[in-house]
Amino acid sequence: MLKVNNRYNEKKMAVIIQGSEELQVNTYTNLTQNDSSVKSLINGGYVVVWASDGQDGSGYGIFGQVFDADGNKAGSEFQVNSFTANAQLHPVVTYLAGGGFMVSWSSNGQDGSASGVFGQVFDAAGSKVGGEFQINTQTNLSQYDSSVTTLSDGNVSVTWSSEGQDGSGFGIYGQILSPAGTKAGGEFKINTTTNSGQVFSSSASLLNGNFVVTWASFGQDGSDLGIFAQVFDSAGNKTGGEFQVNTHTNLAQTEPDITALDNGNFVVTWHSDGQDGSGLGVFGQIFDASGNKVGGEFQVNTQTNNEQSFSAVTALSGGNFVAVWQSKEQDGDGFGIYGQLFDSGGNKIDGEFRVNVESASVQAEVDVTTLNDGRFVVSWSSKGQDGSESGIFSRTFTVHDNVVEGTSEDDTIYGSSGGVVIDGLEGDDLLVGGAGDDLIYGGLGDDLIYGNEGNDIIHGSTDNADDIDVGRDILYGGAGDDIVYGYDGDDDIYGDIGNDKLYGGGGADLISGGGGNDNIFGGGGNDQLNGGTGADYIEGGAGDDLIIGGEQNDIILGATDNDIIEGGSGSDKIYGGLGDDHLFGNEGNDEITGGEGNDLILGDEGDDVLYGNAGDDIIAGGSGDDTAYGGDGNDILRGDEGNDYLNGMSGNDYIFGGAGDDEIEGHEGGDKIIGGVGSDYLTGGSGADIFSYRQVLDSNTLSFDIISDFVAGEDKLDFTLLSAEGINSIADIDITDDGVNTFIAGKNNNFYLQLSGVIAITDADILFASDDNQMLLGGIGDDSLTGGSDAIIDGGWGNDFIYAGASAGRLFGGYDDDIIIGGSLDDIIFGDAGDDILHGGDGDDDISGNEGNDHIYGGFGADILHGQGGDDIIYGGAGNDFLFGGSGNNELHGGDGDDYIQSGFGDDLIYGGAGDDSISASDGNDILYGGDGDDDLHGHSGDDKLYGGNGNDLLYGGSGNDYIEGGNGNDEVAGRSGNDILLGGDGDDIITGGDDAGRDILFGGNGNDFLYGGPGFDILTGGSGSDELWGGLGVDIFNYDNITDSNSAATDYVADFQKGFDKFDFAGLSIFGISDFSDITITNNGTDTFINGNGVDFEIQIGGVFNLTTSDFIW
């Protein structure tokens, strides 16, 4: 039984550091952008500045971007420097008390020497205030590598390294500036010791109005480099003497960074060579405002392999702070960015965390700032991430304390109200959010998480990119605009109601958006993605993905590998990407692009635009006025019904116009073109093309074709099938012209064809008996056609029998009621119009019924079966099959194997059969049977009935009033929205009512079950076994019909009884001697309340101490 061993209000509190999505800072991406500096602004936003190679037409220039408090770019990227000759480098930025900011940088050659330090003031929107100004007064040799901080009086302190000014190598100098950039007094020397050199200054303003500067000094502590510091008053006068920061002095300690803490202290971090036993490590020291050490020197990084270096530090509330640094090979590649939270005493809070999400190549040159609301922003440069040499990226982090934390065991944690933060840690946990905006981490293990109401953020694992968890998590966002991350492992993710962002991560994930306009990202692995209702954006990512758009207008990207995509209802945009994809538009005016690979594209209903692009594609428009382009490769294009435009483009293409007035262009290559019924306009393009006619209806005096570019001696007219209507030779036609066009007319029928131009047609230009074994065409009668090697067969009119034979066939039934049998290899079969019987035979077949009431049999192999229009019956047979019902009231049977079955837009009946099946309903009131195996059943919209059958099943009702039975096995049953009836059946089941105010009825059945009603008025019956019952929000009834439902041997636990709202229904217990309040005894142990029957073995345990009265019961 799932024990409530970690209830929400009984848990110890912990800390979680939550990171946002990774954000690219720079807009201009050519060449290199690096060396960023980030600073929070008075208005709650922040600004990032950096150096950019070649953007201003010279070497490097300084650029910046302002962001609002939500991390959105505020305005456009802007240039900082006005002087652009040579290079401007090493930018730093600080806020101004009036709302703007000041930037300082080094400029080569601008002041007539090697380099100087310059500045520019900006308003909060990133517009320049005044001109740029020189900060250093001494201009001989080099002044560079500045640091800048805003003082408590509103002025700004700037420090830098100056060459030769103090009589040695380099020294540190400073200048106080007004907020407008004017100098307040003269420049002043920072360091007292001047031997050798002092470099790499960093400064911070203290709470008492002073400021402190730290730097690295050569040889001053008897070793290579050491860290020193000096406190100044706001006018730049030294307060006390300079002092050494580092305690460990062996080898080099350098590159310090400093921040003031909100308790009046300050902290310095730096990297030290060899101190932690490896290369470089990061260390720190806290000081009071006078420069006295508080505690000892401490190591910042925990991972010590290779090197950790170039740190930055920023203050948090309560004297806490966070340090960030770059670490070599810790994230699996060159350098990555890591961070560590500390308390005011320099003690680590939780473990170190990875900052960067993208880990390829090098992420380095890190900086950090704290925002007004307590969050912190980290910026860094990333090599190659934006497609150039290097770009600037950032993430915003939130520190959550008072986190409800689980254990290493299997925990049940329930957030009873408001927004909660839960971390399940290890174990297979059941975590339930409250009614507010929750943040929930499953941690390691196979977790079940419900976000419930509110805009929740759910992580199936941890937020630390270095943690690997391949567990299978089941995650429900609930009502609200949720963000859900599955991470590694084969996860099930449900967005439910609201505009959700759902991320599968690694593993074979099943993701359903539910209601609302969702963003779904499959990530790695072979994923199953369903947008549900709403206008969704879906990316499959790596792996062979199955993607269903659902209702409304969706945007779907298959990305890499071999994907199966169905747009659903609405006008969708579908991009197959790499691989051999199967793309189905379904209803609406769809735009479908196959991309690379040999793609199968079906527009289905609506006026579709279809692009095959690279590869040998098969494209069928379906009903509606469609536009199709074959692209590169040898393609098959079929317009089907409607007035279509078909363009084969390059390659040797087969193009069928179908019914309607079509325009067809073969374009490049030797194409075979069949206009079909209607007045068609045909252009062969370059290459030797063949124009085929199967019947007089294809082109006649009432509706004739025009061939715009027929070339005698190169192109051919194929009249082979016109023999059935009396055209057997050139003697059976008349060839005339009017001086502009050429006309071919049948002597014995009304066949009529126009050729543009005056063309001398001879017998050599017309095929009356084609020997083409590659393409077999049926005529107007009932044909029997058997294919040869890789044959293309089109039955045309009549009730045809088509057989692929021993080769892989591309078989098209055409009009009327056809029988098509695929053979032993991988066949592609289209039933087309009529009530067809389609059998794939052996092999991995693709079968589409198209219009009519079709019977489709996949046979052996992993088949893709698509009913499309009509009331179809589909059998997957042996193998792992994909079945799609399409429109109409369909019956679908998965058969043996692990099948995926998707209903269509009618009321469908679906049987999963043997194997671990995934069955998804759509519109309509559907009935789903899982059968044997561990099945996933999804009702989606409509009043559905779901039956799990044998095995450990997951059953999800979706919207509508659903009836769900788990059956045998340990099932997970979720009603979600609507008034649902939910039965667990045999086994230890988890049953949840939903995320809305629906009135659900939950019955656990046999076994030790977990029942959660959710919002609304729910009735919960545990049944036999030790059950755990949570009513959730709303007025709930805990029902007991038999004393075996809860007794001393198997006692129920009612976890969240609300006195005055919830009730116990004991009306069914009267036959067992419990008929009124006098028949029970109520006791407590100081923690829980117990209900016992007087003289009857009946017992219930209730979480909490209650003074129950007869008004709490229904008798």
N, C-alpha and C positions, 0 to 999 in steps of 0.2 A: 504494500500500500504506500502511496505517496504521503509521507508524513509532513505535517506543518511544523517542521523543526526549526524553521527560520521565518517566523511571521514578521511582517513589516515593522511593527512598533516595538519589537523586542531585539532588533539587530544592532550590533556595533556599527559605527559609522566609519567610512573610509573616504578616499579621494580618487576621482577619475579626471584625467586630462583628455578633453574631447577636441579633436581636430576637425576643421572644416575641409571642404574639398580644396585640392591644390589649384592655385590660381596663377595664370601667367600675367605678369605685371606689364612687360613691355609690349607695345603694339608693333613697332618697327622691329623686324626679326632678321634682317640681313647681317651677316658677319657676326660680331661679338658684342654682347651687352653683359657687363660684369660689374663687380665691386659696388654692390648696392648698399644704401643706408636707408633705414626706415625710422619714422618718428610719428608718434601720435599727435593729433591736433586738438585745440581747445573745443572744437565743435563735435568731438566724438569720433571723427574719422582719422585718417592717417595719410602720410605722403611717403613715397619711395622715390629716391633718386639713384642714378647709376651712370656709369660711363659707357658710351656707345661708339663703336668703331665705324668711322666713315659716314655716319648719318648726317653730319653737318657739312660734309664736303671736304673736310680736312682729315686729320688722324682721328683721335678720339674727341668726343664732345660729351657734355653733361646733359642728361635728360631726366624728366620726372613725370610722375603720375599721382594725382590725388584720388583717394578712395573715401567713400562715405562709411558710416559706422557699420553697415551691413556687408562691406567688402565689395561694393559695386564701384566701378570706375566713375568718378565725378569729373566730367569733361574729358578732353583729349590729352594725350601725351604731349608734353611741352619741353622746349629747349631751355636750359638754365643759363648757359654762357652766351654772351653776346660776341665776344672776341673768339673767333673760330680758327685762326691760324695755328699750326702745329697741333699739340695735344693738350686737352684738359682732362685731368685725372683725379682720382681719390676724392669723390664727393662725400660730404657729410651734411646732415640736416638737423635743425632743431626747431621746435615750435616757438611762436611768439605769443605773448600774453594777449595781444589784441586780436588774435585769431588766425594770423597768417603764419609764415615760416621763413627761415633764413637758411640758405645753402652756402657752404664754403667748399672750395676745391683748389687744386694746384694747376697752374697754367704755365706751360713751357714757353719761355721767350717773351711773354707779354710785357714784363717790366724791364726788358732790356738785358736781363741776366739769364741764368739757366732756367729757373722757375720761381714763381711767386704764388702767394696765397690770395685768392679773390673771393668775393661774396656777392650775393644778390638776395634782395628781399622780395617775397611774394605775398599776395593776399591769400585768403583761405581757398579760393577757387583755382589757384595756380597761375594767376596773372602777375606780371612783374610790377613792382612798386619802385619807381625810380630806376636808375641804371646800375650796372655792376660796379663794384668798387674794390680797390686794393686794400688788403688788411695789413700786410706787413709793411713796416717803414724801412727797415734795413733790406736792401735789394741786392747786395753783392752775393755772388754765387747762388746757392739754391735755398729756397724756403718751400717746404712741401709737407704733405701728410698731416693735414690739420684735424683738430678735434673741436667740437662746438657744443656748448651747453647754455641753456637759458637760466639766468639768475633770478632770485626771488624778487628783485626790484624791477624786473622786466628787461634789464640789459642782457647782453649776450657776451659770454667769454669764448674767445677763440685761441687755441694753442696750436703750435706747429714746430717742426724741426727746422733749425736754421744752420746752414753750413758755415763754420769758421767765425761766427759772430761772437762767441764767448772765448775765442783764442784757442780752442781745441778743434776737434773734428766737428761734431754736431752738438748743438744745445737746444733746449726747449724754450720757446718764447711765447708770450701771450699778449692779447690786446682785448680791452673791454670795448664793446660797441653798444651804441643805443639801438633800440628796435628798428630805427630807420637805416642803420648801417654806418652812422657817423662815429668817429673814434672818441671815446671818453678817456682822456689822458693819453699817455704814451705807451708804447709797447714795453713789456717788462720781461725779465729773465725768470724762468720757472725754477730751474735746477740750481743748486748751490755748488755741488761738486761739478767741476768742468773738465776733469781729465778724460782723455779718450773721447767718447761720444755718448750723447743721450738722445734717444729716438723713441718713436712709437707712443706719442702721448695720447692720453684719454682723460676726459674730465667729466665732473658731475657736480650739480648744484645741491647744497645741503639744506636741510630744513631750517637751520639757524641763520640763513642768509649768506653764509660762506660758500666757497666752492673748493673742490679738491682736484688736483691733477696728479696723475700717475704716469710713469714712463719706464723704459728699460735703459739701464746704464751699463756701459762696457767696463768691466774690471773693478767696479767700485766695491763689490763685496768679496773680492779676492778670487773670484772665478771668472767665467766668461762674461755672462750677462746676468744682471739682477734687476728686480723691480723696486722702484722707489716712488715716493709720493710727497706732496706738499699741500698744506691747507692754506687758503687765501681768504681774505675778507672780500666783500663785494666790490671794493675799489681796486683790487689786485695787489694788496699788501700781504706779505707772508705772515701767517699766524703760527708761531713756533718754527721749528726747524724741519728740514726734510727727513724722512724716515724710510727705513727699509720695509718692504711689504713681505717679501718671501722669507721663510725660515730656512728651507732647504736651499743650499747655495752651490751645490756641485754642478758643474757644467753650466748650461744656459737656461735662464728663466726670462721669457720675453713675451711680446705682444699682449700687454695688459689691456683689460677693459674694466670699466668701473660704473657703478650705479649707486645712487643714494637710496636708502631704505626709508619707509614711512615711519619708522620708530626713531629716526634721527641718526642712525648709524649709516655706514656705507660698506660696500663689499667690492673687492677687486678679484678678478680671475685672470689667469695667464696660462701659458703652456710651459712645461718644464721637461728638459731633456734627460731621459733615463731614470727619473725619480720613481716611476711605478714599475720598473724592471723591464719595460719594453722600450720603444723609441720615445715619442713625445706623449705626455699626459697633461690633463688640464687640472689645475689646482686653484684654490681660493682662500681668501682671508677676510674676515669681518673686522671693521674698526668702528670705534665710537667717533663722534664728530670732531674730537681733538686729535685723532690719528693714533689712538691707543688700540692695541689689538684686543679683540673680544674673542676669547677662545683661541684654539690653535688653527694652524693651517690644515685644510682638508682637501681631499681629492674629489674632484667633480665627477669625472667619468668612472663608470663601473667596469665596462669592457676595456681591457688594457692591451689586447693584441694589436700589433702594428703601431699606429700612432693616432692620437687624438689631439687636436690643436686648433688654434685660431678661434678662441671662444668669444662670446658676447653675453652680456648679462643685463637683466632688467628687473626692477622691483615689482612685487605684488603687494597685496594688502597684508596687514598684520606683521610687517617686518619680513615676510617671506620674499623669495625671489626665485627666478628661473634662469638657468644658464644653458646656452646652446653652443655647439661646437661641431667641427667636422671630424669624421672618424673614417680611417682607411679600411676598406673592404668589409666593414661590419655589416653592411646591407647586401653583401654578395657581389659588389662591383667596386669601382674605384674608391671614391669617397662618398659618404652620406652624411646627413645632418642629424644630430641627436640632441636631446635635451634632458634636463633633470630639474625637478622641483625641490626647493630647500625651505626649511623653516627659518625663523629669525636667528636661530643659533647655529646655522650651517649644517643642520642634520637633513639627510635625504628624506623626502616624502615619496613613498612608493619607489618604483624603479625608473631607470632612464627610459626614454621613449624616442622612437624614430620620428623625425619631422617630415622628411620628404616622402612622398608616395612613389613617384617615379625614381627607380633605383639604378637604371642603366647608366653607365659611364660615371661622370663625376658631378656631385653636388657639393659646392664649397662656398667660401666667402660669405659667411652667415652674419646676419644682424637681427636684433630683436628689440621690440618696444612694447610697452604696456598701454592699452587703450583706457579711456576714461571709465568704462564700465567694468574694468578688471580683467578683461580678456587680454591676451598678448598676441602680437603678430610677428612672425618670423619671415625674413626674406633671405634669398640666397641666389646664386647663379648655378645654372644646370647646363651641362655640356650636351649639345645635340638634341635636347628635348623638343625644341620648337622647329627643328629641321635645319637650323643654322649651326654656327660654331658654339654659341652659348647664349642663353636667355635668362631673364630674371623671373623667379617664381616666389610665391608666398603662400602661407597658410595661417589661419587665425585659430587660436586655441582658447578653450574655456576650461577653467579649473572648477570642478564640482566637488565640494566637500559635503559632509552629511550624506554620504552614499550608503544605501542599504546593501550590505555585502553578504553574500552567501558563504559557503564553505567548500571544501573539497568533496563533500558528499552530494547526494541528489536532493536538492533543496526545492521547497515550494515557498515562493515569496509573493505576497499580494499587496499591491499599493492601494490602500482603501480609499484615498481621496486625494484630490489635487495633483500637482505634478511631482513625480518622484524620480529619483535616480537609483537604479538597481544594478548591481554587478553580481552575477551568479557565480563567478569564479569557476572552479572545476566542478565536474559532475554533470549528470543529466538533469537539468533544472526545469522547473515549471515556474515561469515568471509572468506576473500579471500587473500591468500598469494601472494607474488610477484614472480619474476622470479628467486630469489636466494634461499638460505637455510633459511627457515622460522621456527620460533617457535611460535605456535599458541595454546592458551588455550581458550576453549569455555566457561568455567566457568559454573555457574548454568543455568539451562534451557535447552530447546530443540534446539540445535544449528546445523547449516549447515556450514561445513568448507571445503574449497578447498585449498589444499597446493600448487597446480600448480607446476611449474618446480622447480628443486633443490632438495636437500636432506633435507626434512622437518621433523620436530617433531611436532606432533599434539596431543593435549590432549582434549578429549571431555569435560572433567570437569576441575578441578584444579589439580595441582601436589601435593597438600597437602593431605596426606593419611587420615586426620581426617575429611575432607569435604565429605559429602555424597550427591550425585546428582543422582537421579534416572530418569532423563530426557532421552528422546530418541534423540541421536545425530546422524547425518549423516555426515560421515567424508571421504573425498577423499584425498588420498596422492598426486596424480598427478604423473607426470614424475619425476624420481629420486629415490634414495634409502631412503625411508621414514620410520619413526617410528611413529606409531599411537596407541593411548590408548583410549579405549572407556569408561572405568571405569563402575560404576553402571548404570543401565538402559538398555533398549533394543535398542542397537545401530546398525547402518548399517555402515560398514567400508570397504572401497575400496582402495586397495594399488595402483592400476593402474600399469603403466609401472615402472620397476625397481625392485631391490631386497629389499623387504620391511619387516619390523617387525611389526606385527599387533596384538594388545592385546585387547580382548573383555572386560575382567573384569567381574563384576557381571551382571546379567540380561541375557535375551535371545537375543543374538547378531547374526547378519548376517554379515559375513566377507568374502570378496572376494579378493584374492591376486592379480589377474590380471596377467600381464606379469612379467617375472623375477623369480628368485629363492627366494621365500618368506618364512618367519618364522611366523606361525600363531598360536595364543594361545587363545582358546575360553574362558577360565576361568570358573567361575560359571555360572549356568543357562543352559537352553536347546538351544544350539547354532546351527547355520547353517554355515558351514565353507567350502569354495571352494578355492582350491589352484590356479586354473587357469593354465595358461601356465607356464612352468618352473619346475625345480626340487625343490619341496617345502617340508618344515618340518612343520607338523600340529599336535597340541595337543588339544584335545577336552576339557579336564579338567572335573570338576564336572558337572553333569546334563546329560540328554538324548540328545546327540549331533548327528547331521547329518553332515557328513564330506565327501566331494568330493575332491579327489586328483587332478583331472584334467590331463593335459598333462605331459609327461616326468616322471622321476623316483622319486616318492615321498616317504617320511617317515611319517606315520600317527599313532598317538597314541590316542586311544579312552579314556583311563583313567577310571574313575569311571562311574557307572550307565549303562543304556542300550543304546548303540550307534548304529547308522547305518552308515557304512563307505563304500564308493566306491572308489577304487583306480584310475579308469580312465585309460587312455592310459599310457604306460610306465611300467617298471618293478618296482613295488612298494613294500614297506615293511609296513605291517599293523599290529597293535597290538590292540586288542579289550579291554584288561584290564578287570576290574571288570564288572559285569552285564551280561545280556543276549543280546549279540550283533549280528547284521546282517552285515556280512563282505563280500564285493564283490570285487574281484580282477580286473575284466574286462580285458582289453588287457594287454599284456606283461607277462613276467615271474615274477610272484609275490610271495612274502613270507608273509603268513598271519598266525597270532597267535591269537587264540580266547581268551586265558586267562581264568579266572574264569567265571562261569555262563554257561547257556545252549545256545550255540552260533550256528548261522547258517552261514556257510562259503561256498562261491562259488568262485572257482578260475577263472572260465570262460576261456578265451582264453590264450594260452601260456603254458609254462612248469612251473607249480606252485608248491610251497612247502607250505603245509597247516598243522597247528597244532591246534587241538581242545583244548588241555590241560584239565583243570577241567570242570566238568559238562557233561550233556547229549547233545552232539553236533551232528549237521547234517553237513556233509562236502561233497561237490561235486567238483570234480576237473575240470570238463568241458573239452574242447578240449585241446590237448597237452599231453605231457608225464609228469604226475603230481606225486607228492609225498605227502602222507597224513598220519598224525598220529592222532588217536582219543584222546589219553590221558586218564585221569580218566573218569569214567562214562560210561553209556550205549549209545554208539554212533552209528550213521548211516554214513557210508563212501561209496561214490560213485566215482569211477574213471572216468566214462563216456568214451569218446574217448581217444585213445592214449595208450601207453605202460606205465602203472602206477604202482607205489609202494604204497600199502595201508597197514597200520598197526593199528589195533584197539587198541592195548595196553591193559590197564586193563578194566574190565567191560564186560557185555554181549552185544556184538556189532553185527550190521548187516552190512555186507560189500559186495558191488556190484562192480565187476571189470569193467563191460561194455566191449565195443569193444576194441581190442588190446591185446597184450601179456603182461599180468599183473603179478606182484608178490604181493601176499596177505599174511599177517600174522595176525591171530586173536589175538595172544599173550595170555594174561591172560583172564579167563572167558569163559563162554559158548557162543560161537560166531556162527552166521549163515553166511556162505560165499558162494557167487555166483560169479564164475569167469567170466562168460559171454563168448562172442565170442572171440576166440583167444587161443593161447597156454599159459596157465596161470600156475604159480607155486604157490601152495597153502600150507600154514602152519597154522594149527589150533592153536598151542600153548597149554598151559595148559588149562584144562577144557573140558567139553563135547561139542564138536563142531559139526555142521551140514554143509555139503557141498551139495549145491543144484544145480540141472541141469534142465533146462527148455526145451532144444531142443538139437538135435544131433549136431547142429552147435556149441554148447558150448564146446564140446570136441569130436573129431572124429579122424579118422586115418590120416587125413591131418594136423590137428592142435589139439593136445590133451593136456589135463591138467596133471600136476603132483601134487599129494598130498603127501607132504614130511613126515608127521608125523601121519598118520591115526592110531588110536588105536581101534582095534576091541573090542566090548563090551562097549565102551565109546562114541566114535564118531559115527556119522551117515552119510550115503549117502542118499540124498533125490531125488528119481527118479519119484516123483509123476507126474510131468508134462511131463515126457517122454512117458506116456501111449498113447499120441496122435501119437507117432511115433513107437508104437509096443513094448514098454517095460512096461509090467504090473506086472511081477513077476520075481523071480530069475531064473525061467525056460527060460526067454527070453534073458539071458546074459550068456556069457562064462567067467569063472574066472580062470586064469592061472597064472603061475609065471615062471621065468627063473632062480630061485635060488638067485636072487638079488632083483628083483622088482615083484610086483603083477600087473596083467592086467585084466581089465574088458572090455569086448567087447560085443556089441549088436549082437544077432544072425540074426535079421531081418533088420539091418541097419548098418551104419558104425560108430556108437557110440564107442568111445575108450577112456579109462582112465587108467592112471598109478598111482599106489600107491608105494611109496618107501618102500622097505623091503618085506619080504615074510610074508603075512598076511592071516590068515584063515578066509575069509569072509563068513559069514552065512546070512541067511534070516533076522536075527535079526539086522544086521548092516545096512540094506537098508530099507528106507521108500518108499513104493509104493503107499501109500494113506495117506498123511500127514493130521493130524487134527489140524494143527497149525492155530489158529484163530488170532494170533497176527500179523502174516505176511502172506499176500495173494499175490501170484505170478501169473501173467498171462503167457500164453504160446505163441505159435507162431501164434495163430489165433486171431479173433476179440472177445475179452473177455468182459464180463459184471461183474464187481467186486464191491461189497458193503462191507464196513468195519464194524467191530464190535468195541469193546472198545479199543480206542487208537491204532487202526490198522495201520500197515505199508502195503501199497499196491503198487505193481509194475506191470504195465500192460504188460511189455515185448514187444514182437512183435505184430503187428496187430493194427487195428483201434479199440481201446478199449473205453468202457464206464466205468468210475470209479466214485463211489459215496461214500463219507465219512460216510454217515448215521448220526446217532444221536450223535456220539462221535467226538472228535478231531482227524482228520486224518492226516497222513503223506503219501501223494499220489504222485506217480511217474508214468508218462504216458509211459515212455519207447520209443520205436521206433514207427514210423508211426503217423497217424493223430488221436489224441485222444480227447475225451470229458471228462472233469473232473469237478465234482461238489463237493464243499466242505462241505456243511451242515451248521448247526447252531452254531458250536463252532469255536475255533481258529485253522484253518487248515494250513498246510504247503503243497504247491502244486508245483510240477515240471512238466512242460509239456514235457521236454526232446526233442528228435528229432521229426520232423514232424510239420505240420501245425495244431496246437491244439486250442481247445476252452476250456478255463479255467475260472471257476466261483467260487469265494470264498464263496458265500452265506452270511449268518450272521456270526458275529464274526470278530475278528481281524486276518486277514489272511495274510500269506506270500506266494506270487505266483511268480514263475519264469517261463517264457516261454521257455527259452533255445533256441535251434535252431528252424528254421522254421518261417513262417509267422503266428503269433499267434493272437488270440482274447482273451483278458484278461478282466475279469469283477470282480472288488473287492466286489461289493455288499454292504451290510450294514457293519458298523464297521470301525475301523481305520486300513486300509490295507497297506501292503508293496508290490508293484507290480513292477516286473522287467521283461522287454521284452527280454533283452539279444540279441541274434542273430536274423536276419530276419527283415522283414518289419511288425511291430506289430501294432495292434490297442488296446489301453488300456483305460478302463473306471474305474475311481476310485469309482464312486457311492457315496452314503451317507457316511458321516464320514470324519475325518481328515486323508487323505491318503498320502502315499509317492509313487510317480510314477517315474520309471527310464526307459528311452527308450532303452538304449543299442545301439548296432550297427544297421545299417539299417535306412531306411526312415520310421519313425514311426508317428502315430497319437495318441496323448494322451489327455484324457479328465479328468479333476479333479473332476467334478461333484459338488455336495453340500459339504460344509465343508471347513475348512481351509487346503488346500492341499499344499504339496511340490512336484513340478514336475521338473525333471531333464532330459533334452534331451540327446541323445547319440551322435554318431559320424556321423550321416547322416543329411539329410535335413528334419527336423521334423516340424510337425504342432501341436500346443499345445493350448488347451483351459482350462483356469483355472476354469470357471464356477462360481457358487455362492461361497461366502465366501472370506476371506482374504487369498489369495494364494501367494505362493512364487514360481516363475517359473524361471528356469535357463537353458539357452541354452548352448551348448558346441560347438564342431566343426560343420561345415556345415552352410548352410544358412537357418535359422529357422524362423518360423512365430509364434509369441506368442500373445495370446489374454487373457487379464486378466479377463474380464467379470465383474460381479458385485463384490463389496467389495473393500477394500483397499489392493491392490496387490503390490507385488514387482516383477518386471520383469527384467531379466538380460540377455543381449545378448551374452556376452563373445566374442569369436572369430567368424568370418564369417560375411557375409552381411545379417543382420537380420532385420526383421520387427516386431515391438513391438506396441501393441495396448492396452492401459490401460483399456478402457471401463469406466464403472461407478465407482465412488468412488475416494478417494484420493490416488493415486498410485505413486509408485516410479519406474521409468523406466531407466535402465542403459544399454547403447548400447555396451560398451566394444570396442574391436578392430574390424576393418572392417568398411565398409560404410553402416551405418544403417539408417533405416527409423523408426521414433518413433512418435506416437500420444498419447498424454496423455488422451484425451477424456474428459468426464465430471468429475468435481471435482477439488480440489486443488492439482495438481500433481507436482512432481519433476522429471524433464526429464534431463538426462545427456547423451550426445552422447559419450564422452570420445574420444578415438583415431579414426582416419579415417575421411572421408568426409561424414558427417551425415546431414540428414534432420530431424528437430525436431519441432514438433507442440504441443503446450500446450493444445489447445482446450478450452472448457468452464472452468471457474473457475480461481482462482488466482494462477498461476503456476510459478514455478522456473525452468528456462531452461538454461542449460550450455552446451557449445559446446564441450569442451574437453581440453586435456592437451598436445596436439601435434600441429603441424603446419597444420592440416587438414583444408579444406575449408567447413565450416558448414553453413547451412541455418537454422535460428531460427525464428519461428513465434509464437508469444504469444497467438493469438486468442482472445476470449472474456475474460474479467476480468482484474484485476490489476496484471500484470505479472512482473517478474524479469528475464531479459535475460543477459547472460554473454557469450560472444563468445569465450574467451580464446585465446591462441596463434593461429596464422594463419589468413587467409583472410576469414572473416565471413560476412554474410549478416543477419542483424537483423531487424525484423518487429514486432513491439509490438502488432499491432492489436488494437481493441477497448479497452478502459479502460485507467487508469493512470498507465503507464508502466515505469519501470526503466531499462535502457539499458546500458550495459557495453561492449564495444567492446573487451577489453583486448589487448594483444600485437598483432602486425600485422596490416595490412591495412584492415579496416572494412568499411562496407556500412550500414548506418542506412536508412532503406527503409520505405517509406510512400506511400500507394496506395489510401488512402481515407482520407478525412478531419475528419472523425469520429475516425481515428487512434489516433489523439491528438488534443484536443481543450480546450477552456477555462474551461469547466466543468470537463474534464478528461485529464490532461496534462501529456505528457511523460517527463521523466527526462533522458537526455543523459549524463552519468556521466563522461566519460573519452574520449571525443572527442579529437583527435590529429590532429591539423591543418597541412595541407601539406601531410597527409597520409590518414585519414578517409574522407569519403564523405557522404553527405545526398542525397539519391535518391528520387527526387520528380517527376520522369517521369510519375507516375500514377496519379498525381494531376492535370494534364492539363485539364481534363474534369470538374474540379471544379474551374477553373479560376486561377490556379497557374501554369504558364507555363514557366516563366523565372524569373530572379533575381529582375525585377522591380515589380513583383507581391507579394513580401514579404517585411516586415519591420524587421530590426534587431536592438535590443536595449540591454542595460545591466543595472544592478543595482549596479555595483561595485563588485559583487560577481559572478553572473551568467549572461549568455547571453540568450536572448529570440528571437525566430523566430515567427513572426505573419503574417498571410495572410492579404493582403490588401482587406478589404471588405468581407473577408471570415473568419468564426469562425474556425481558425486553429492556434495552438500555440504549440511550443516546448520549453522546458527549458533545457539549456546546462550548466553543471558545469564548471565554469571558465569564464573569460572575453576574447572574441575572436573578432578580426576584420575580419568577414567573408566576402568573395567575391564570385563572381559567380563560381570561380574555385573550391570552396568547395562543389559544388552541381552537381548532374546529372539531366539534364532537359529532 
